[in-house]
Amino acid sequence: MSRTRGGAEGLGRTGSILSGLAVALGCVLFLGGFVWGAVVYQPYTVPTESMTPTISSGDRVLAERIDGSQVRRGDVVVFTDSTWGALPMVKRVVAVGGDKIACCTDGKLTVNGKQIDEPYLQSGKPASATGIPRTTVPQGRLFLLGDERSGSLDSTVHLEDAAHGSVPLSAVTARVDAVAWPLKGMLDHPTNFQDLPGGTSSPGPLNTVLVVIAAGAALVLGGAAWGPLARRRAARGRRNPGELAGAR
């Protein structure tokens, strides 16, 4: 009888220890995931329709903090340039320093003579609203367009500038990974520029961050639930020693 009672108490202690460890580990993962996300990502609300249909006005996006040297063609970036205004803007990088860009050939944008398929444009919309004369992007700079070409105040508006409408790499502060609200999820990874030198970017660690947070939440909830269940089972074992023996 005393041995069975001791087994029940041992089961209760083991359950409590495991429950506490699960909750502690879950808290570390859950809070650590949020801290990781806050360090790597910045939220930003897009104020205009210039990136539709990819991003709509009022959408809340998560943008990975990056250095301008990490930008690749096809990236949707957050940048601030004094010649474009004092506020952060969101546009798509279609050419980098040294590229020769023009529009349109067979209705498509060309970069270094290669026609670019742009599936992110709204169906039936032109690759450029006004046409882009053959332009060479200065080194260390980026040529940016909105996905809504007919209403975007982008590089095409600044073509007469000395830098041919481009912005410096240093103007970029982040690369958009996902639309967080409304919940549209990760942006489609562009493949239309991958055959050009430099290739395209890889997605940031957002999915991993979310997995870490979800795993932490599951451990906290599971551990918090398991502790009382183990104690209840141990208490039943002390009251009914035969039940505990049968469970073994």
Sequence and secondary structure as in RCSB ss.txt:
>XXXX:A:sequence
MSRTRGGAEGLGRTGSILSGLAVALGCVLFLGGFVWGAVVYQPYTVPTESMTPTISSGDRVLAERIDGSQVRRGD
VVVFTDSTWGALPMVKRVVAVGGDKIACCTDGKLTVNGKQIDEPYLQSGKPASATGIPRTTVPQGRLFLLGDERS
GSLDSTVHLEDAAHGSVPLSAVTARVDAVAWPLKGMLDHPTNFQDLPGGTSSPGPLNTVLVVIAAGAALVLGGAA
WGPLARRRAARGRRNPGELAGAR
>XXXX:A:secstr
 HHHHHHHHHHHHHHHHHHHHHHHHHHHHHHHHHHHHHHHEEEEE  SSTTTTTS TT EEEEEE  GGG  TT 
EEEE  TTT SS EEEEEEEETT EEEEEETTEEEETTEEE  TTS TT  S SS EEEEE  TTEEEEE SSTT
S  SGGGGTTSTTTT EEGGGEEEEEEEEEETT EE     TTTTSTT      THHHHHHHHHHHHHHHHHHHH
HHHHHHHHHHHHHH HHHHHHH 
